[in-house]
Amino acid sequence: MDNKNPEIRLAVAKALGDSKGDEAFNALIMLIRDSDSGVRQAAIESIGKLGEPRAIEHLRHHMEKESDDAVKNAIEQSIKKLMETK
């Protein structure tokens, strides 16, 4: 996650969506604060795939700070998915 190349961070974010457990969850929570909007969007979509309802509060908090419309849309979709798994 400390890699300077956003394409690498994006690939990591996507791969973590197929993982389970606290490590993947915590890494994705960190990636939603990435400087690259594509990485943030991939991390948020992966969070939705994890099915961890505890992510909802993190996503709602991030929504208040997010300026990119595509990322905001990803947040809304992930929250919707997570609400269905509750």
C-alpha positions, -999 to +999 in steps of 0.1 A: +000+000+000+030+023+003+038+018-034+041+051-053+025+036-084-013+041-082-018+011-106-002-012-081-023+002-053-054-002-074-046-039-081-040-045-044-074-029-036-092-051-062-074-083-049-083-075-013-120-077-023-116-114-028-099-118+006-115-122+040-105-113+075-094-083+095-062-077+076-080-072+043-107-051+059-081-028+076-060-025+045-091-015+025-101+011+051-067+026+047-070+026+009-102+046+009-081+076+020-056+071-009-047+102-030-058+085-062-095+085-068-093+052-088-077+035-059-103+049-035-131+037-058-116+002-061-111+000-023-147+010-017-160-015-042-139-042-026-153-033+008-188-039-006-177-073-018-163-082+016-198-080+032-186-065+064-214-043+078-189-027+102-176-008+072-208+012+068-197+038+094-163+042+078-179+047+044-204+072+057-177+092+073-156+091+041-186+103+021-186+136+039-150+143+028-151+128-007-151+152-037-151+127-066-186+118-079-176+083-091-162+076-057-193+089-040-214+067-062-192+037-052-197+045-016-235+046-020-235+013-039-213-004-013-234+009+016-265-005-001-248-039-005-236-039+031-271-030+044-285-060+025-260-083+043-269-070+078 
